[in-house]
Amino acid sequence: MSLLKTVSGAALVMMAIAIAPGAIAQTKENNVNNTQGNWAETRARLNADIRSVSEDVTMTAAAIGNSFSAELGGTSAVNSNQTNYSNAGASLNVNAQNAFGSLTATSAAIGNSASVVIKEPAGVNPTARGSVVNTNQLYAGNVTADLNLTGGNISSGNPNLGIAATAAAIGNSASVDIEGNLDANNFQRFFGDARSNLHVNMNNVYGDSNLTSAAIANSASFNATGSNRVSINNTQFASYDPTANSNINLNNITGDITSTTAAISNSLSVTTLPSQATLALNSNQQNGAGTYANSTINLGDVTGSVTATAAAIGNSVSVSNLPK
């Protein structure tokens, strides 16, 4: 009998091993707690002189005070607290001549950045349980992004992209991308100054030109898929002045030109697709900051369409939860 019990016990163990992957996938839980404080200045500077390049060119200058990124599988509880009391500055200066590929230049300065991605393992019902994400960000410094782009004779092999230039100054940024149910709380406070400065002087470009100058105090985005229930509480305060500047001179351009200059104090975006989810959203945005978007554009000999936008926004909420 003891041998029979042993064999039976072994069989049960083998059965347990056989079903273990599914069982583990269904019960897996992640707990992530992040606390970051920055009291020192962050600065990035890149000066580049580019001549006769046969492939695509990508240039990036990025200064970030606090950065948190988590990509998780399974039901998760994430708590992130970030404080930054110092300045962040990014400066990118590019002179490009005779580049036979696309030219991408990015200058980005960010006080606090938090990115959370939660995916359910294959075969698990993502709506069985919900994940919890709490983000708390305070920025009390000055964030500045400068981009100077000059040169000419840019001939991209891709007619859809000749040059792409972006200057982005962001105080607080939080993004959540999730499969499954979600309970989220976002609290952002901005007491600094955000300034983006974009200067472009280019000649003889073959391909589209996409030019962006963006100064944002607080930005939060939530994207939920495969959910039954999404609950979000959002609070954003901005006290000082986001300012976006663009000065653009383009001549002899073959391709479409798109210029966007945007200054935003508080921005929230919520998307639930496909939208079988029940959405509960409570958002409180308070802005005491002036927002300024200034753009000057001079164009000559353009073969293509031209779209230019200068937008200054105090508070913005965008919600998409449309039926299938």
C-alpha positions in Angstrom: 0.0 0.0 0.0 2.8 2.3 0.8 4.2 1.7 -2.8 0.7 2.5 -4.2 0.6 5.7 -2.2 4.0 6.6 -3.5 3.0 6.0 -7.1 -0.2 7.9 -6.7 1.7 10.8 -5.1 4.1 10.8 -8.0 1.2 10.9 -10.4 -0.3 13.9 -8.6 3.1 15.7 -8.7 3.3 15.0 -12.5 -0.2 16.4 -13.0 0.7 19.5 -11.0 3.8 20.0 -13.1 1.7 19.6 -16.3 -0.8 22.3 -15.3 1.8 24.6 -13.5 2.3 27.1 -16.4 -1.3 27.9 -16.7 -1.8 28.1 -13.0 1.2 30.3 -12.5 0.1 32.6 -15.3 -3.3 33.0 -13.7 -2.0 33.8 -10.3 1.1 35.8 -11.1 1.2 39.1 -9.3 3.8 41.8 -9.5 4.5 44.5 -6.9 6.7 47.4 -7.9 7.4 50.4 -5.7 9.5 53.2 -7.0 10.7 56.3 -5.2 13.0 58.9 -6.9 14.3 62.3 -5.8 16.5 64.6 -7.8 18.2 67.8 -6.4 20.9 68.1 -9.0 20.9 69.8 -12.5 20.8 67.6 -15.6 22.1 68.9 -18.8 22.8 67.3 -22.2 24.5 69.1 -25.1 25.3 67.7 -28.6 27.0 69.7 -31.4 27.2 68.0 -34.7 28.7 69.0 -38.1 27.5 66.4 -40.7 28.8 66.2 -44.3 28.3 63.7 -47.1 26.5 60.9 -45.3 25.0 58.1 -47.4 22.5 56.7 -44.9 19.9 58.1 -42.4 21.1 60.4 -39.7 19.7 60.5 -36.1 20.8 63.0 -33.5 19.4 63.1 -29.9 20.2 65.2 -26.9 18.1 64.2 -23.8 18.2 65.5 -20.2 15.9 63.7 -17.7 15.8 64.2 -14.0 13.9 61.1 -12.9 13.0 58.2 -15.3 11.0 55.2 -14.3 10.0 52.4 -16.8 8.3 49.1 -16.0 7.1 46.4 -18.5 5.3 43.7 -16.6 3.4 40.5 -17.3 0.4 39.6 -15.2 -1.7 41.4 -12.6 0.4 44.2 -11.1 0.5 46.8 -8.4 2.8 49.7 -9.3 3.5 52.7 -7.1 5.8 55.4 -8.4 6.7 58.6 -6.5 9.0 61.1 -8.2 10.2 64.5 -7.0 12.6 66.9 -8.8 13.7 70.3 -7.5 16.4 71.1 -10.1 16.7 72.2 -13.7 16.9 70.0 -16.8 18.3 71.3 -20.1 18.9 69.7 -23.5 20.7 71.5 -26.3 21.2 70.1 -29.8 23.0 72.0 -32.6 23.2 70.3 -36.0 24.6 71.5 -39.3 23.9 68.9 -42.0 25.1 69.1 -45.6 24.7 66.5 -48.4 22.9 63.7 -46.5 21.5 61.0 -48.7 19.0 59.8 -46.2 16.5 61.2 -43.7 17.6 63.5 -40.9 16.0 63.2 -37.5 17.0 65.6 -34.7 15.5 65.5 -31.2 16.2 67.7 -28.2 14.2 66.6 -25.1 14.3 67.8 -21.5 12.1 66.1 -18.9 11.7 66.6 -15.2 9.9 63.4 -14.3 9.0 60.5 -16.6 7.1 57.3 -15.6 6.1 54.7 -18.1 4.2 51.5 -17.1 3.2 48.7 -19.5 1.3 45.7 -18.2 0.5 42.7 -20.4 -1.3 39.5 -19.5 0.3 36.1 -20.4 -1.1 34.1 -23.2 -4.2 32.2 -22.3 -5.1 34.3 -19.3 -8.4 36.2 -19.1 -7.2 39.8 -18.7 -10.4 40.9 -17.1 -10.3 38.3 -14.3 -8.5 40.7 -11.9 -7.4 44.2 -12.1 -4.0 46.0 -11.9 -3.4 49.1 -9.7 -1.1 51.9 -10.9 -0.4 55.0 -8.7 1.8 57.8 -10.1 2.8 60.9 -8.1 5.1 63.5 -9.7 6.3 66.9 -8.4 8.6 69.1 -10.5 9.8 72.5 -9.2 12.6 73.4 -11.6 13.1 74.8 -15.1 13.0 72.5 -18.1 14.4 73.8 -21.4 14.9 72.2 -24.8 16.8 73.9 -27.6 17.3 72.7 -31.1 19.1 74.5 -33.9 19.1 72.8 -37.3 20.9 74.2 -40.3 22.2 73.0 -43.7 20.9 71.7 -46.9 20.9 69.1 -49.7 19.0 66.4 -47.8 17.7 63.7 -50.2 15.9 61.0 -48.4 15.3 57.7 -50.1 11.9 57.8 -48.4 9.8 60.5 -49.9 7.6 60.5 -46.7 10.4 61.7 -44.5 13.1 64.2 -45.3 13.7 65.9 -42.0 12.1 65.5 -38.6 13.0 68.1 -35.9 11.6 68.0 -32.4 12.2 70.2 -29.4 10.3 69.0 -26.3 10.4 70.4 -22.8 8.1 68.5 -20.3 7.8 68.9 -16.6 5.9 65.7 -15.6 5.0 62.8 -17.9 3.1 59.6 -17.0 1.9 56.9 -19.4 0.1 53.7 -18.7 -0.6 51.0 -21.3 -2.4 48.0 -20.0 -4.2 44.8 -21.0 -7.0 44.1 -18.5 -8.8 45.9 -15.7 -7.3 49.0 -14.2 -7.5 51.2 -11.1 -5.2 54.2 -11.5 -4.5 57.3 -9.6 -2.3 60.1 -11.1 -1.2 63.2 -9.2 1.0 65.7 -10.9 2.3 69.1 -9.7 4.4 71.6 -11.8 5.9 74.6 -10.2 8.7 75.2 -12.6 9.1 76.7 -16.1 9.0 74.8 -19.4 10.5 76.2 -22.6 11.1 74.7 -26.0 13.0 76.6 -28.7 13.2 75.3 -32.3 15.2 77.0 -35.0 15.4 75.5 -38.5 17.2 76.9 -41.5 17.3 74.4 -44.3 17.6 74.4 -48.1 17.1 71.8 -50.8 15.2 69.1 -49.0 13.6 66.1 -50.8 11.0 64.5 -48.6 8.5 65.6 -46.0 9.5 68.0 -43.2 7.9 67.4 -39.7 8.8 70.1 -37.2 7.6 70.2 -33.6 8.2 72.5 -30.7 6.3 71.5 -27.5 6.4 72.8 -24.0 4.2 70.9 -21.5 3.9 71.2 -17.8 1.9 68.0 -17.0 1.1 65.1 -19.3 -0.8 61.9 -18.5 -2.0 59.1 -20.9 -3.9 55.9 -20.3 -4.4 53.2 -22.9 -6.4 50.1 -21.9 -7.3 47.1 -24.1 -9.2 44.0 -23.4 -10.8 45.5 -20.2 -14.2 45.2 -18.5 -13.5 48.0 -16.1 -11.3 51.0 -16.1 -11.2 53.5 -13.2 -9.0 56.6 -13.3 -8.5 59.5 -10.9 -6.5 62.3 -12.3 -5.3 65.5 -10.6 -3.0 68.0 -12.2 -1.7 71.4 -11.0 0.3 73.9 -13.1 1.6 77.2 -11.7 4.2 78.5 -14.1 4.4 79.3 -17.8 4.9 76.7 -20.6 6.3 78.5 -23.6 6.9 77.0 -27.1 8.9 78.9 -29.8 9.5 78.0 -33.4 11.5 80.0 -36.0 11.5 78.2 -39.4 13.1 79.1 -42.7 12.8 76.5 -45.5 13.6 77.0 -49.2 13.4 74.7 -52.2 11.5 71.9 -50.5 10.0 68.9 -52.4 7.5 67.4 -50.0 4.9 68.3 -47.4 5.7 70.6 -44.5 4.0 70.2 -41.1 4.9 72.6 -38.3 3.4 72.3 -34.8 4.2 74.7 -32.0 2.3 73.8 -28.8 2.3 75.0 -25.2 0.1 73.0 -22.8 -0.2 73.3 -19.0 -2.3 70.1 -18.2 -3.0 67.3 -20.6 -4.9 64.0 -20.1 -5.6 61.3 -22.7 -7.7 58.2 -22.0 -8.4 55.4 -24.6 -10.2 52.1 -24.1 -10.2 50.0 -27.2 -12.0 47.8 -28.0 -14.5 49.6 -25.8 -16.4 47.0 -23.9 -14.9 48.5 -20.8 -17.0 50.4 -18.3 -15.1 53.7 -17.7 -15.1 55.7 -14.5 -13.0 58.9 -14.8 -12.6 61.7 -12.3 -10.3 64.4 -13.5 -9.3 67.7 -11.8 -7.1 70.1 -13.7 -6.1 73.4 -12.3 -4.0 75.9 -14.2 -2.5 79.1 -12.9 0.1 79.4 -15.6 0.2 81.5 -18.8 0.7 79.3 -21.9 2.5 80.8 -24.9 3.0 79.4 -28.4 5.0 81.6 -30.8 5.8 80.6 -34.4 7.5 82.4 -37.2 7.7 80.6 -40.6 9.3 81.7 -43.9 8.9 79.4 -46.9 10.1 79.5 -50.5 9.8 77.2 -53.5 7.8 74.4 -51.8 6.4 71.6 -53.9 3.9 70.1 -51.5 1.3 71.0 -48.9 2.0 73.2 -45.9 0.3 72.8 -42.5 1.2 75.1 -39.6 -0.2 75.2 -36.1 0.4 77.3 -33.0 -1.6 76.2 -30.0 -1.6 77.5 -26.4 -3.8 75.3 -24.1 -4.4 75.6 -20.4 -6.2 72.4 -19.6 -7.0 69.5 -22.0 -8.9 66.2 -21.5 -9.4 63.7 -24.3 -11.5 60.5 -23.8 -12.1 57.7 -26.3 -14.5 54.9 -25.3 -16.6 54.5 -28.4 -18.6 51.3 -29.2 -17.1 48.8 -31.6 
